[in-house]
Amino acid sequence: MPKLTNQELESYKSQMETTISNPSGLYIVNKINVVLTNLLGDSRFSKNTELKEIYKEVLEMEEPNNYYTYRLEYPDNLERLQKLYPIVIKEIENNI
């Protein structure tokens, strides 16, 4: 398994912090999905059951098709993601 560098981890952390601080972004689900995919490919994270459970949950979420109706279409997504993002950010911080 390839090991992510600290610079890559810092980049993911920064991207996630920026995304969650501006939750009107259209691809908020996609961002955490991409980061989790990369983290779980790293040996430091691959056995982390909490991240695996978050990944499964995120895979079941749907992305909005329309930026203007995002909050109307998926209000539960935003609420849940505001809880999941900090968990993933903390796991990244613990491994830097």
MMTF fields as JSON, N, C-alpha, C and O atoms, coordinates in Angstrom:
{
  "mmtfVersion": "1.0.0",
  "mmtfProducer": "UNKNOWN",
  "numBonds": 383,
  "numAtoms": 384,
  "numGroups": 96,
  "numChains": 1,
  "numModels": 1,
  "chainsPerModel": [1],
  "groupsPerChain": [96],
  "chainIdList": ["A"],
  "bondAtomList": [4, 2, 8, 6, 12, 10, 16, 14, 20, 18, 24, 22, 28, 26, 32, 30, 36, 34, 40, 38, 44, 42, 48, 46, 52, 50, 56, 54, 60, 58, 64, 62, 68, 66, 72, 70, 76, 74, 80, 78, 84, 82, 88, 86, 92, 90, 96, 94, 100, 98, 104, 102, 108, 106, 112, 110, 116, 114, 120, 118, 124, 122, 128, 126, 132, 130, 136, 134, 140, 138, 144, 142, 148, 146, 152, 150, 156, 154, 160, 158, 164, 162, 168, 166, 172, 170, 176, 174, 180, 178, 184, 182, 188, 186, 192, 190, 196, 194, 200, 198, 204, 202, 208, 206, 212, 210, 216, 214, 220, 218, 224, 222, 228, 226, 232, 230, 236, 234, 240, 238, 244, 242, 248, 246, 252, 250, 256, 254, 260, 258, 264, 262, 268, 266, 272, 270, 276, 274, 280, 278, 284, 282, 288, 286, 292, 290, 296, 294, 300, 298, 304, 302, 308, 306, 312, 310, 316, 314, 320, 318, 324, 322, 328, 326, 332, 330, 336, 334, 340, 338, 344, 342, 348, 346, 352, 350, 356, 354, 360, 358, 364, 362, 368, 366, 372, 370, 376, 374, 380, 378],
  "bondOrderList": [1, 1, 1, 1, 1, 1, 1, 1, 1, 1, 1, 1, 1, 1, 1, 1, 1, 1, 1, 1, 1, 1, 1, 1, 1, 1, 1, 1, 1, 1, 1, 1, 1, 1, 1, 1, 1, 1, 1, 1, 1, 1, 1, 1, 1, 1, 1, 1, 1, 1, 1, 1, 1, 1, 1, 1, 1, 1, 1, 1, 1, 1, 1, 1, 1, 1, 1, 1, 1, 1, 1, 1, 1, 1, 1, 1, 1, 1, 1, 1, 1, 1, 1, 1, 1, 1, 1, 1, 1, 1, 1, 1, 1, 1, 1],
  "groupList": [{"groupName": "MET", "atomNameList": ["N", "CA", "C", "O"], "elementList": ["N", "C", "C", "O"], "formalChargeList": [0, 0, 0, 0], "bondAtomList": [1, 0, 2, 1, 3, 2], "bondOrderList": [1, 1, 2], "singleLetterCode": "M", "chemCompType": "L-PEPTIDE LINKING"}, {"groupName": "PRO", "atomNameList": ["N", "CA", "C", "O"], "elementList": ["N", "C", "C", "O"], "formalChargeList": [0, 0, 0, 0], "bondAtomList": [1, 0, 2, 1, 3, 2], "bondOrderList": [1, 1, 2], "singleLetterCode": "P", "chemCompType": "L-PEPTIDE LINKING"}, {"groupName": "LYS", "atomNameList": ["N", "CA", "C", "O"], "elementList": ["N", "C", "C", "O"], "formalChargeList": [0, 0, 0, 0], "bondAtomList": [1, 0, 2, 1, 3, 2], "bondOrderList": [1, 1, 2], "singleLetterCode": "K", "chemCompType": "L-PEPTIDE LINKING"}, {"groupName": "LEU", "atomNameList": ["N", "CA", "C", "O"], "elementList": ["N", "C", "C", "O"], "formalChargeList": [0, 0, 0, 0], "bondAtomList": [1, 0, 2, 1, 3, 2], "bondOrderList": [1, 1, 2], "singleLetterCode": "L", "chemCompType": "L-PEPTIDE LINKING"}, {"groupName": "THR", "atomNameList": ["N", "CA", "C", "O"], "elementList": ["N", "C", "C", "O"], "formalChargeList": [0, 0, 0, 0], "bondAtomList": [1, 0, 2, 1, 3, 2], "bondOrderList": [1, 1, 2], "singleLetterCode": "T", "chemCompType": "L-PEPTIDE LINKING"}, {"groupName": "ASN", "atomNameList": ["N", "CA", "C", "O"], "elementList": ["N", "C", "C", "O"], "formalChargeList": [0, 0, 0, 0], "bondAtomList": [1, 0, 2, 1, 3, 2], "bondOrderList": [1, 1, 2], "singleLetterCode": "N", "chemCompType": "L-PEPTIDE LINKING"}, {"groupName": "GLN", "atomNameList": ["N", "CA", "C", "O"], "elementList": ["N", "C", "C", "O"], "formalChargeList": [0, 0, 0, 0], "bondAtomList": [1, 0, 2, 1, 3, 2], "bondOrderList": [1, 1, 2], "singleLetterCode": "Q", "chemCompType": "L-PEPTIDE LINKING"}, {"groupName": "GLU", "atomNameList": ["N", "CA", "C", "O"], "elementList": ["N", "C", "C", "O"], "formalChargeList": [0, 0, 0, 0], "bondAtomList": [1, 0, 2, 1, 3, 2], "bondOrderList": [1, 1, 2], "singleLetterCode": "E", "chemCompType": "L-PEPTIDE LINKING"}, {"groupName": "SER", "atomNameList": ["N", "CA", "C", "O"], "elementList": ["N", "C", "C", "O"], "formalChargeList": [0, 0, 0, 0], "bondAtomList": [1, 0, 2, 1, 3, 2], "bondOrderList": [1, 1, 2], "singleLetterCode": "S", "chemCompType": "L-PEPTIDE LINKING"}, {"groupName": "TYR", "atomNameList": ["N", "CA", "C", "O"], "elementList": ["N", "C", "C", "O"], "formalChargeList": [0, 0, 0, 0], "bondAtomList": [1, 0, 2, 1, 3, 2], "bondOrderList": [1, 1, 2], "singleLetterCode": "Y", "chemCompType": "L-PEPTIDE LINKING"}, {"groupName": "ILE", "atomNameList": ["N", "CA", "C", "O"], "elementList": ["N", "C", "C", "O"], "formalChargeList": [0, 0, 0, 0], "bondAtomList": [1, 0, 2, 1, 3, 2], "bondOrderList": [1, 1, 2], "singleLetterCode": "I", "chemCompType": "L-PEPTIDE LINKING"}, {"groupName": "GLY", "atomNameList": ["N", "CA", "C", "O"], "elementList": ["N", "C", "C", "O"], "formalChargeList": [0, 0, 0, 0], "bondAtomList": [1, 0, 2, 1, 3, 2], "bondOrderList": [1, 1, 2], "singleLetterCode": "G", "chemCompType": "PEPTIDE LINKING"}, {"groupName": "VAL", "atomNameList": ["N", "CA", "C", "O"], "elementList": ["N", "C", "C", "O"], "formalChargeList": [0, 0, 0, 0], "bondAtomList": [1, 0, 2, 1, 3, 2], "bondOrderList": [1, 1, 2], "singleLetterCode": "V", "chemCompType": "L-PEPTIDE LINKING"}, {"groupName": "ASP", "atomNameList": ["N", "CA", "C", "O"], "elementList": ["N", "C", "C", "O"], "formalChargeList": [0, 0, 0, 0], "bondAtomList": [1, 0, 2, 1, 3, 2], "bondOrderList": [1, 1, 2], "singleLetterCode": "D", "chemCompType": "L-PEPTIDE LINKING"}, {"groupName": "ARG", "atomNameList": ["N", "CA", "C", "O"], "elementList": ["N", "C", "C", "O"], "formalChargeList": [0, 0, 0, 0], "bondAtomList": [1, 0, 2, 1, 3, 2], "bondOrderList": [1, 1, 2], "singleLetterCode": "R", "chemCompType": "L-PEPTIDE LINKING"}, {"groupName": "PHE", "atomNameList": ["N", "CA", "C", "O"], "elementList": ["N", "C", "C", "O"], "formalChargeList": [0, 0, 0, 0], "bondAtomList": [1, 0, 2, 1, 3, 2], "bondOrderList": [1, 1, 2], "singleLetterCode": "F", "chemCompType": "L-PEPTIDE LINKING"}],
  "groupTypeList": [0, 1, 2, 3, 4, 5, 6, 7, 3, 7, 8, 9, 2, 8, 6, 0, 7, 4, 4, 10, 8, 5, 1, 8, 11, 3, 9, 10, 12, 5, 2, 10, 5, 12, 12, 3, 4, 5, 3, 3, 11, 13, 8, 14, 15, 8, 2, 5, 4, 7, 3, 2, 7, 10, 9, 2, 7, 12, 3, 7, 0, 7, 7, 1, 5, 5, 9, 9, 4, 9, 14, 3, 7, 9, 1, 13, 5, 3, 7, 14, 3, 6, 2, 3, 9, 1, 10, 12, 10, 2, 7, 10, 7, 5, 5, 10],
  "groupIdList": [1, 2, 3, 4, 5, 6, 7, 8, 9, 10, 11, 12, 13, 14, 15, 16, 17, 18, 19, 20, 21, 22, 23, 24, 25, 26, 27, 28, 29, 30, 31, 32, 33, 34, 35, 36, 37, 38, 39, 40, 41, 42, 43, 44, 45, 46, 47, 48, 49, 50, 51, 52, 53, 54, 55, 56, 57, 58, 59, 60, 61, 62, 63, 64, 65, 66, 67, 68, 69, 70, 71, 72, 73, 74, 75, 76, 77, 78, 79, 80, 81, 82, 83, 84, 85, 86, 87, 88, 89, 90, 91, 92, 93, 94, 95, 96],
  "secStructList": [7, 7, 7, 7, 7, 2, 2, 2, 2, 2, 2, 2, 2, 2, 2, 2, 2, 2, 2, 2, 2, 1, 6, 6, 7, 6, 6, 2, 2, 2, 2, 2, 2, 2, 2, 2, 2, 2, 2, 2, 6, 1, 6, 6, 6, 6, 6, 7, 2, 2, 2, 2, 2, 2, 2, 2, 2, 2, 2, 2, 1, 7, 7, 7, 1, 7, 4, 4, 4, 2, 2, 2, 2, 7, 2, 2, 2, 2, 2, 2, 2, 2, 2, 2, 2, 2, 2, 2, 2, 2, 2, 2, 2, 2, 6, 7],
  "xCoordList": [0.831, 0.0, 0.879, 1.816, 0.581, 1.374, 1.118, 0.0, 2.161, 2.033, 1.934, 2.762, 0.921, 0.743, 1.785, 2.12, 2.284, 3.25, 2.511, 1.301, 3.252, 2.65, 2.105, 1.091, 2.784, 2.325, 0.967, 0.089, 0.792, -0.497, -1.582, -2.705, -1.238, -2.209, -2.593, -3.767, -1.612, -1.896, -2.805, -3.703, -2.569, -3.384, -4.831, -5.764, -5.017, -6.375, -7.066, -8.24, -6.334, -6.889, -7.344, -8.457, -6.495, -6.803, -8.01, -8.888, -8.05, -9.182, -10.49, -11.518, -10.434, -11.649, -12.093, -13.287, -11.144, -11.494, -12.13, -13.096, -11.588, -12.146, -13.539, -14.445, -13.711, -15.0, -16.081, -17.185, -15.787, -16.81, -17.099, -18.185, -16.144, -16.406, -17.255, -17.775, -17.401, -18.259, -19.185, -19.033, -20.152, -20.976, -21.946, -22.678, -21.96, -22.822, -22.184, -22.788, -20.95, -20.263, -21.033, -21.604, -21.045, -21.847, -21.325, -22.113, -20.042, -19.477, -18.967, -17.923, -19.68, -19.245, -19.169, -18.276, -20.079, -20.047, -18.874, -18.167, -18.663, -17.585, -16.215, -15.33, -16.032, -14.735, -14.362, -13.251, -15.267, -14.959, -14.781, -13.982, -15.505, -15.384, -13.989, -13.368, -13.497, -12.172, -11.087, -10.171, -11.2, -10.207, -10.209, -9.145, -11.392, -11.468, -10.904, -10.228, -11.174, -10.635, -9.111, -8.492, -8.513, -7.049, -6.511, -5.486, -7.182, -6.721, -6.768, -5.821, -7.855, -8.007, -7.038, -6.849, -6.43, -5.396, -4.028, -3.079, -3.918, -2.664, -2.674, -3.693, -1.554, -1.486, -1.797, -2.255, -1.554, -1.848, -3.347, -3.776, -4.135, -5.572, -6.396, -7.579, -5.793, -6.547, -7.317, -8.32, -6.869, -7.565, -8.436, -8.964, -8.594, -9.381, -10.865, -11.403, -11.518, -12.927, -13.849, -14.857, -13.516, -14.362, -14.368, -15.423, -13.201, -13.136, -13.85, -14.488, -13.744, -14.445, -15.96, -16.665, -16.45, -17.896, -18.346, -19.412, -17.536, -17.859, -17.879, -18.762, -16.916, -16.841, -18.101, -18.661, -18.543, -19.767, -20.965, -21.798, -21.04, -22.151, -22.127, -23.166, -20.951, -20.816, -21.187, -21.786, -20.835, -21.173, -22.678, -23.135, -23.436, -24.892, -25.542, -26.71, -24.797, -25.331, -25.342, -24.532, -26.268, -26.362, -25.875, -26.063, -25.248, -24.837, -26.021, -26.811, -26.141, -27.201, -26.881, -25.718, -27.918, -27.743, -27.8, -27.341, -28.37, -28.591, -28.085, -28.551, -27.151, -26.538, -27.59, -27.496, -28.578, -29.556, -30.541, -31.133, -30.728, -31.686, -31.003, -31.659, -29.686, -28.927, -29.514, -29.749, -29.753, -30.261, -31.681, -32.067, -32.441, -33.804, -33.805, -34.609, -32.916, -32.864, -32.254, -32.737, -31.194, -30.438, -30.086, -28.906, -31.073, -30.739, -30.074, -29.252, -30.416, -29.825, -28.35, -27.557, -27.987, -26.583, -25.701, -24.694, -26.077, -25.245, -25.101, -24.003, -26.18, -26.143, -25.213, -24.407, -25.323, -24.493, -23.027, -22.13, -22.786, -21.418, -20.709, -19.492, -21.457, -20.849, -20.357, -19.537, -20.843, -20.353, -19.226, -18.304, -19.301, -18.299, -16.981, -15.913, -17.043, -15.816, -14.828, -13.656, -15.254, -14.295, -13.673, -12.519, -14.421, -13.88, -12.741, -11.686, -12.966, -11.934, -10.735, -9.589, -10.988, -9.903, -9.064, -7.836, -9.704, -8.981, -8.108, -6.972, -8.634, -7.844, -6.616, -5.542, -6.784, -5.639, -4.609, -3.417, -5.074, -4.163, -3.395, -2.217, -4.047, -3.396, -2.285, -1.456, -2.266, -1.272, -0.254, 0.554, -0.286, 0.701, 1.918, 2.879],
  "yCoordList": [-1.178, 0.0, 1.246, 1.349, 2.184, 3.414, 4.239, 4.29, 4.868, 5.683, 7.149, 7.653, 7.823, 9.239, 10.044, 9.716, 11.086, 11.953, 12.896, 13.09, 13.469, 14.453, 15.647, 16.234, 15.998, 17.109, 16.778, 17.639, 15.546, 15.137, 15.152, 15.591, 14.669, 14.666, 16.096, 16.385, 16.98, 18.391, 18.996, 19.78, 18.632, 19.132, 18.649, 19.435, 17.359, 16.828, 17.523, 17.885, 17.7, 18.361, 19.775, 20.178, 20.512, 21.884, 21.938, 22.786, 21.035, 20.982, 20.712, 21.326, 19.787, 19.437, 20.582, 20.853, 21.248, 22.387, 23.505, 24.129, 23.757, 24.779, 24.387, 25.219, 23.143, 22.675, 22.753, 23.221, 22.306, 22.281, 23.683, 23.929, 24.602, 25.976, 26.726, 27.8, 26.173, 26.748, 25.652, 25.192, 25.221, 24.065, 24.269, 23.348, 25.451, 25.639, 25.051, 25.05, 24.547, 23.942, 22.75, 21.968, 22.62, 21.596, 20.191, 19.245, 20.029, 18.68, 18.294, 17.654, 18.672, 18.405, 16.892, 16.446, 16.116, 14.662, 14.084, 13.211, 14.557, 14.055, 14.311, 13.459, 15.456, 15.79, 14.772, 14.242, 14.494, 13.548, 12.135, 11.356, 11.806, 10.499, 10.322, 9.275, 11.326, 11.256, 11.139, 10.325, 11.956, 11.927, 10.564, 9.996, 10.037, 8.731, 7.615, 6.716, 7.666, 6.666, 6.657, 5.594, 7.843, 7.943, 7.53, 6.853, 7.926, 7.564, 6.054, 5.469, 5.429, 3.992, 3.168, 1.979, 3.783, 3.118, 3.177, 2.562, 3.907, 4.056, 3.079, 2.917, 2.436, 1.413, 1.963, 1.217, 3.259, 3.843, 3.953, 4.005, 3.988, 4.179, 2.956, 2.871, 2.025, 0.927, 0.051, -0.557, -0.021, -0.858, -0.036, -0.571, 1.25, 2.144, 1.899, 2.339, 1.199, 0.827, 2.036, 2.04, 3.065, 4.255, 4.93, 5.333, 5.051, 5.645, 4.776, 5.295, 3.468, 2.564, 2.73, 2.712, 2.891, 3.087, 4.425, 4.518, 5.453, 6.765, 6.666, 7.226, 5.961, 5.786, 5.11, 5.543, 4.06, 3.366, 4.305, 4.317, 5.082, 6.023, 7.084, 7.42, 7.601, 8.634, 8.079, 8.784, 6.83, 6.227, 6.165, 6.172, 6.105, 6.031, 7.402, 7.489, 8.459, 9.811, 10.172, 9.68, 11.033, 11.472, 12.906, 13.726, 13.185, 14.554, 15.291, 14.701, 16.567, 17.348, 17.589, 17.619, 17.758, 18.052, 19.546, 20.017, 20.288, 21.703, 22.493, 22.294, 23.37, 24.155, 24.941, 25.044, 25.488, 26.375, 25.644, 26.258, 24.361, 23.623, 22.62, 21.745, 22.743, 21.785, 21.586, 20.449, 22.66, 22.536, 21.976, 21.311, 22.237, 21.709, 20.216, 19.458, 19.802, 18.399, 17.479, 16.366, 17.941, 17.06, 17.73, 17.817, 18.202, 18.886, 17.969, 18.427, 16.679, 15.743, 15.483, 15.259, 15.515, 15.323, 16.344, 15.993, 17.607, 18.669, 18.515, 18.653, 18.237, 18.063, 16.907, 17.036, 15.808, 14.636, 14.884, 14.509, 15.513, 15.779, 16.758, 16.684, 17.665, 18.595, 17.86, 18.392, 16.662, 15.831, 14.907, 14.619, 14.443, 13.494, 14.165, 13.614, 15.327, 16.011, 16.18, 15.84, 16.698, 16.853, 15.529, 15.506, 14.445, 13.136, 12.749, 12.296, 12.933, 12.589, 13.527, 13.082, 14.807, 15.768, 15.384, 15.459, 14.981, 14.572, 13.34, 13.271, 12.38, 11.188, 11.559, 10.985, 12.514, 12.97, 13.618, 13.32, 14.501, 15.194, 14.202, 14.413, 13.136, 12.131, 11.376, 10.732, 11.453, 10.704, 11.58, 11.089, 12.861, 13.774, 13.835, 14.54],
  "zCoordList": [0.0, 0.0, 0.0, 0.792, -0.88, -0.889, 0.377, 0.89, 0.856, 2.06, 1.658, 0.899, 2.171, 1.888, 2.663, 3.801, 2.038, 2.708, 3.659, 3.546, 4.583, 5.487, 4.709, 5.087, 3.626, 2.792, 2.163, 2.101, 1.702, 1.141, 2.212, 1.964, 3.405, 4.503, 4.883, 5.116, 4.945, 5.24, 4.169, 4.478, 2.931, 1.83, 1.963, 1.802, 2.257, 2.443, 3.609, 3.525, 4.682, 5.861, 5.504, 5.844, 4.828, 4.429, 3.495, 3.657, 2.523, 1.588, 2.329, 2.044, 3.281, 4.013, 4.921, 5.04, 5.557, 6.411, 5.593, 6.033, 4.405, 3.526, 3.056, 3.031, 2.688, 2.186, 3.248, 2.971, 4.449, 5.486, 6.019, 6.544, 5.893, 6.33, 5.311, 5.612, 4.112, 3.08, 2.576, 1.445, 3.403, 3.063, 1.904, 1.541, 1.328, 0.167, -1.087, -2.159, -0.944, -2.083, -2.626, -1.865, -3.917, -4.582, -4.346, -4.313, -4.184, -4.139, -2.759, -2.639, -1.739, -0.368, -0.09, 0.63, -0.642, -0.465, -1.241, -0.738, -2.447, -3.282, -2.644, -2.729, -2.016, -1.417, -0.335, -0.348, 0.593, 1.667, 1.098, 1.619, 0.051, -0.588, -1.18, -0.996, -1.883, -2.495, -1.416, -1.533, -0.372, 0.7, 1.392, 1.642, 1.703, 2.372, 1.498, 1.999, 0.21, -0.717, -0.651, -0.59, -0.662, -0.603, 0.766, 0.846, 1.828, 3.171, 3.38, 3.907, 2.974, 3.202, 2.355, 2.614, 1.355, 0.565, 1.22, 0.733, 2.315, 3.064, 4.227, 4.899, 4.462, 5.511, 6.907, 7.772, 7.134, 8.453, 8.713, 9.866, 7.655, 7.797, 7.389, 7.721, 6.684, 6.066, 7.052, 6.679, 8.288, 9.279, 10.217, 11.192, 9.941, 10.786, 10.523, 9.507, 11.44, 11.235, 11.227, 10.521, 12.004, 12.018, 10.644, 10.153, 10.031, 8.695, 7.665, 6.749, 7.809, 6.883, 6.992, 5.984, 8.208, 8.412, 7.837, 7.229, 8.029, 7.458, 5.937, 5.288, 5.374, 3.924, 3.392, 2.385, 4.059, 3.637, 3.688, 2.782, 4.747, 4.899, 3.794, 3.225, 3.501, 2.478, 1.1, 0.287, 0.839, -0.461, -0.689, -1.832, 0.378, 0.249, 0.061, -0.318, 0.322, 0.147, -1.329, -2.116, -1.681, -3.071, -3.192, -2.294, -4.321, -4.613, -5.229, -5.966, -4.93, -5.574, -7.041, -7.444, -7.82, -9.238, -9.513, -10.554, -8.564, -8.785, -7.582, -6.461, -7.815, -6.739, -5.954, -4.73, -6.637, -5.995, -5.098, -4.21, -5.309, -4.48, -3.562, -2.998, -3.411, -2.61, -1.225, -0.816, -0.498, 0.865, 0.895, 1.856, -0.131, -0.187, -0.517, 0.025, -1.396, -1.813, -0.764, -0.554, -0.103, 0.786, 2.114, 2.455, 2.865, 4.13, 5.151, 5.944, 5.145, 6.098, 5.801, 6.715, 4.515, 4.135, 4.82, 5.435, 4.713, 5.263, 6.766, 7.306, 7.429, 8.883, 9.267, 10.189, 8.576, 8.882, 8.523, 9.278, 7.377, 6.952, 7.884, 8.051, 8.488, 9.439, 10.684, 11.433, 10.908, 12.016, 11.556, 12.32, 10.309, 9.799, 9.437, 9.703, 8.845, 8.429, 9.583, 9.419, 10.755, 11.856, 12.322, 12.751, 12.242, 12.628, 11.692, 12.136, 10.393, 9.407, 9.555, 9.481, 9.762, 9.951, 11.17, 11.123, 12.239, 13.448, 13.18, 13.649, 12.434, 12.103, 11.269, 11.445, 10.369, 9.564, 10.489, 10.407, 11.366, 12.291, 13.157, 13.446, 13.569, 14.412, 13.698, 14.34, 12.372, 11.599, 10.899, 10.111, 11.177, 10.568, 11.47, 11.163]
}
